[in-house]
Amino acid sequence: MANQMIEAGSAVRIPFRGRQNVGDRYRVAEARVAHRITDRRLIRKVKAANSPLKRGFDVAVAVAALLFLAPIFVTIALLIKLTDQGPVLYRHTRVGRQGERFECLKFRTMAVDAEERLARILLDDPHAAEEWQETQKLRDDPRITAIGTFLRKSSLDELPQLWNVIRGDMSIIGPRPITRAELNRYGKERRYYLLVRPGITGLWQVSGRSSTGYERRIRYDREYLEEWSWLGEFWILLMTLPAVLNTRDAC
């Protein structure tokens, strides 16, 4: 399916076949939306952001980081196991380039019964329900474990996404990885999330992290792609560490 599509340009017409399942039809539809662009400048930016050189850069950085950070991976895994008897990793479905869904990896930061806790919170607390509806997050989230709070504030919970980069699901730098539910809210802005791979870090990360409002996050992701350049890539990479160390704005 993907081989029938161009890197960027006008919409690609792909007929729906009876043997396609719902997931296949969804991905084809999203790919159509992603490629319905006529702005030649944006097309050039998209091609550069999807270039083999960018992919090589991603893999090189991810492999080097995995090797360098291996002791930290082991330490975090042991701490999670010692403080909460559950799986080390958390897998959550995100939408990537051309509407392809993938399992985004994180170190688990929530209690094993997090879903049940969330259901009770949203049922009992109208303010929490409103906050969740708006941002898909809770500022004072009782589901988060003790070690999870530290991992989130330091962004260490996102380190397993380096494996997503090596697999080709994600990029080191790019738009935020989002859910299908979020994508449905974006209207015409969704193309900025479907044209390139999502990133571990990005303009949204170095511009406020979780304190950034929903609309501003979308604006940052749009600006990232419309103004894509290698200078911008290196600037975001350089600014990521100070942003991570500034735990005030972390979720």
Beta strands, then each sheet from edge to edge (+ up, - down):
strand 1: 89-95
strand 2: 101-107
strand 3: 171-173
strand 4: 199-201
sheet 1: 1+ 2-
sheet 2: 3+ 4+
end
